[in-house]
Amino acid sequence: MPQPYVLLSAAVSLDGYLDDTGPERLLLSGPDDFDRVDEVRAASDAILVGAGTLRTDNPRLLVNSPERRAARLAAGLPEYPLKVTVTASGDLDPTARFWHTGGEKVVYTTDEGAERLRALALPADVVSVGRDLRWRSVLDHLGNVRGVRRLMVEGGGQVHTQLLREGLADELQLAVAPLFVGQPDAPRMFGNGAYPGGPTSRLRLLETRPVGDVVLIRYAPTVPGTGGLPSAADRHWLDLACDLAAQCPPSRTAFSVGAVIVAADGTELARAHSREGDDPVVHAEEAALAKLDPADPRLATATVYSSLEPCARRSSRPSSPCARLILDAGVRRVVTAWREPDTFVVGADGNALLAAEGAEVVVLPEYEPRATAPNSHLLTR
């Protein structure tokens, strides 16, 4: 099963702080935004905070609206989302409100931390992910074992920073408050260090709107993953490729495929779909590559997203299979959703050709239904 959709949520000051250094929690939002957050919680399968936030804020992480809780129950969901925390050490207060309010709870920890936590007899499922606390292992368990599809992360700054740096955050929701903190020792939303794509990469703006006296800003990362590890942005770009496949003119003799080429900093270089323009036999990857200068240096570190495995053989242009065009362009990373069936070419293993010549191929099978949808008439022949 796929990892959850990871939404990072926080209220920040104009100068990027989550709180001040005072003994009481600085309330950056107002009633309107608190209600918005409650709505987002109600739409989530799980809510996660780090151990630091658990210690300093002692949150309950509840859905406060009775109407929203009733709607969850009517939809066959638990009254409250699963509550999740992570700790490497296992040093948590068993009297915290987190453990004694709401519904089910789970804490992810290390082998050493698990021993400590189980001795506390907490009312929670204690899950060790090994000697070290790894976010991909946490998300895999939430998706595969807990069935979590939408995970809301409410802090703190260290957790937000780690998930964003590892390319695991699908969305950022920032409520920007009209005030300044200005205290260098106060906690910030994000820490210093290297982020995917470097300082030139830009996130994709999803929405801005006022909520009371704060402004909600929603962003999505765009930077592709590296090697065989998929990033959250990989899912976005492959989703776009599947959208493009649905735009193909119908055919009974060729698949409908969409393709997007994305630079290492998250810049979209080109997009295309099968039978685009006046060419009735052009393939999606072929059409996208044709829009670029073959000497573009960004191709060497780019990723090609294709809703269907790039072809290794084709009848329309036997000398120009898409896997070969990708390799000749210098691209060495391909993300796809669906292996090519034997409908038109038997044993057309484009992924094997790419891998044999040094390209990294990532298959995200959870997108196969999206990729096959515009081709259903071919698969039932």
N, C-alpha and C positions, 0 to 999 in steps of 0.2 A: 504494500500500500504506500501511497506517496506520503512525504512528510507534511505536517500541517502548514497551512497558510499562516505565516508569522507576522503579526501586526504589532509594531512597537508604539506604545501610547504614553504620552507624557504632557504635562503642562510645564512651560518654561518661561522665564523672564525674557525681556528683549535682549539682554546680554547673555542668554544661553544657560542660565542657572535653574536647577530643579528646586532649590531651597536656599535659605540663608543659613547663618551659623548660630542662630538663636536656639533656645531650648525647645520652643514650640514649632510645630510644622508651619511653614509659610504657605498660606492658601493663595495660590496663584490664579485659580479659577473661581467663577461665581456659580450661582445656582443653575443657570442655563447650561453651562458646560458640565457640571456634575451630572445633570440629567442626560446629557449626550453620552457621557462616559457610561452611565448606567445602561443606556440603550445598546452601546457597543458590547458591554459585558453580556447582556442578555442574548445577543446574537452570536456569542462565542461558545465553543465547546469546552474551553479551558482558559483559565487566567493564571499567569505566572508572575512571580516576583522572586528576586534574588534574596539570599539570606541576609544581606546587609539591610535591605528595605524591611525585611521582616523584623529585624532587631530595632531599627531606628524609628519606624513608623507604626509598628504593631497593627497592620491593616486587617480588616475583616474580609475584604474582597467579595462583597455580596451584590446581588441584584436587589436593589432597594424597592423598586416599583412592584407592588402586588399584582398589577395588571400584566406586567412583563413576565413575572414568575408564573402566573396563571396561563399565559400564552405558551410558555415553554412546556408546561405540563400537558396542555391541550395538544401540543405537537408531538407528544410522546417522549419528551426530553426530561431529564432530571430538573427539579425546581431551580437548582443552582448549577452553574458550570463547575467542572472539576477544578479544584484549587491546586496549584503546583508551586513548589519552591525547589531551589537547587542549593546545595552546600557541599563543598569538598570536605570540610572538617567534621560536619555533623554537630557543630556547636550551635544548638538552637534552644530557645526557651520553651519548655513544654507547657507553660501557662499562657503563651501568646494567644491572642484572639483568633488567629488564623486557624488553629486546631479545633476550636470549640464553637465555631459558627459555620453556617452553610452546610453544604453536602459533602461529597467525597473529597479526599485530599491525597496527594502523592508527593513524596520528596525524593529527588534524584541526588545521589551522592556517590562517593567512592567506596571501595571495600572497607577502608578504615572508618570512614564516616558512618557506614551502615551499622557496624558493630556498636558504635556509640548511640546511634539513634534508636536501634532496637532495644537497647537497655532502658531507654526512656519510656517504652510502651506507648508511643504516640498513637492517637487515633488516625493513622494514615498508613498508606502503603509505602514502604521504604524500598526503593529500587537502587541497587548498585549498578553502575555502568562500567566498573572496572577499577584499576588502580588510579586512573586519572578521570576527571570530570570532563567529558567531551560533549559538545553541544549536538553534534550530529547523532550521537548515540541517544541522547535525551529525546530529540525530535523523532528519531526512528521508533523508539519505544512508544511515544505518545501517539504516533500515527498507526503503528502496526498492532500494538497491544491494547491501547486505550481507545482507539478509533477516533482520535481528535483530528478534525479537519480544519478548524479555525482556532488559532491560539493567540490570545491577547496577552501581551507582555507589558506589565506596568512598572518595570524598573527592577533595580535602579540603574544609574548611569553606567556602571561596569557591565551589567548584563546587556544593556542596549548596545554598548560599544562592541562587546565581543560578538554578538549576533550580526551586527552590521559589518564588522571587519571580516567575518568568516563567510559573508555573502549569503546569510541564511534568513535575512529579514525581507519579507515581501512588500511591506508597506510601513511608512512612518506616519503617525498622526500626532502632530504637535499643536497644542493649544498655546498660542503665544500671548502672554499677559502684558498689559501696558505698564510695566514697571521695570526698574533696574535693581539688581542686587549689589553688584560691584564689590563683592567680598572674595578675594582670591582663594580663600580656603573653603568657600562654599561648594557644594557638589554641583557638577555640570552634567548636562545631558550626555555629552560624548567626551571621551578622553583623547589625549594626544596620541599620535602614532600613525601608522600606515593604514589607509583604507583602500578597498578595491578600486583599481583604476587610477589611483593617484590624485593629485590636486586638480587635474584638468577634467576629471570625470564629473558629470552632472546627473542629478537625479531627475526623474520624470515627474512633472507636476500633475497631480490627479485632481485636486480641488482646493479652493480657498473660499471661506465664507465666515462672516462674523457670527459669533455665538455669545450673545451678551456683549461684554466689553473685551472679550478675547477674540483672536482670529484663529480659526482652525486651518491648518495647512496640512495637506496630505501629499506625500511623495512616495514614489516607488523607485528602488535601485534599478540601474540599467546595465551594470558591468557584468559581462559573462563570467562564468566560472573558469577555473584553470584545470587543465588535465582532465581526469576522469571524474572529478568531483563537481556535480551540478550546483549552481547557485540559484537563489530565488529568481534572479533576473533571467536565467536560462529558461525558467518556466514561462515567464512573460513573453520572451521572444518566440518560443515554440508555440505558444498560444496564438501569437500574431500570425505565424506561418500557417497554422490551421485555419485562421480566419481568411487568409489569402486563398487557401485551397478551395474554400467555399465560393470564391468569386470566379473560378474557372468556367469558361464556356463548356457546356455539357458535351461529353464524348462517350461513344461506346467502344472506342478503340485505344483509349489512353487514360491513364490515371489523372485525377485532379490533385495537384500538388501546389503548396505555397512554400516560398523560401525567403529568408531574410539574412543579410550579411551584416555583422555587427563588429565594430572595432573593439580592441581591448579596453578602451576607456568608456565603452558603452554607447558610442556614437553609431547610429544606424547609417550604414554605407549604401545599401541598396535593398530593394524588395521586389518580388515578382511572383507571378503564378503561371502555371502551365497554359499554353495557347494564348499567351498575352499578346495584345496588338494584332498585327496582321499575319503572324506566323502560326499556322494551325498545328505545327508539330513541335514548337519550342517547349523545352522543359523549364521548370521553375528556376532551378539552380543555374542553368544555362542563361536564362534571360536576366537574372540578377547579376551574374558575373559580367555580362556584356555591357552593363551600365557603368562599369568601373574601368579606370585606366589600369591595364595589366601591370604597370610599373608602380602602382600605388603601394608605398612601403607598409601601409597598415594591414595589407592582406596577410602578411606573414604571421601576424599575431591575432588575426580575426577569427571569428566563429561563424560557421554557416549553420543556420537553422532550417531544416527541411521537414515538412510534415511526413514525407515518405523517404525511406532509405535512398540515397542517391544511386542512380542506376550504374551498374558495371557494364551492361550491354544494352543496346537499344536497336530496334529495327529501323527507325526513322532516319537516324544519322549514326550509322555503325561506328564511325571514326571518332565520335564525340560523346561518349558516355559521361554523365555528370560527375561521377567519381573521379574520372581522369581530368576533367576540366577543373575541378576543385584542387586536385593535387598540382596541376600545372600552374595554377594561379598562386601557389605557395601557401595556401590555407592548410593548417594542420590541426584543426579542431572542428568537429561536426556534431551537432545535436539533432536527433531525429526521434520520431514518435512511433514509427511503424516499419516493420521489415517488409520488403516487397514480396508479394505472393507470386505464384507461378502463372498468373493469369495470362500474361503476354510473353514473358521470357522465363524459361525454366532455370532455376538455380542462379538467379541474378543477385549475387551476394556483393553488393557495393560496399557494405560496411567492411567486409573482409579485405577488399582491395585497398580501401583507405587505410585500414590498420596495418596491412602488410607493408605499406610505404611510409609508415611513421606518423600517420594522423591519429589523433585521439578521437574515438567515436563514443558518444554518450547516447544511450537510448532511454527515453522516459516513457515507458509503456502506459502510464496513466493517461497519456494524451492520445493513445491509439483510437478510442471511440471518436474523438474529434476529427482525427485525420482520416478515418475510414468513412465517416458520414457522407461526404460528397461522392464517394465511390461505391456506395452500397449496391447500386444497380449492376456494377461489374462483378461484385463478389458473390452474387446469387445466381450467376449464369450457369 
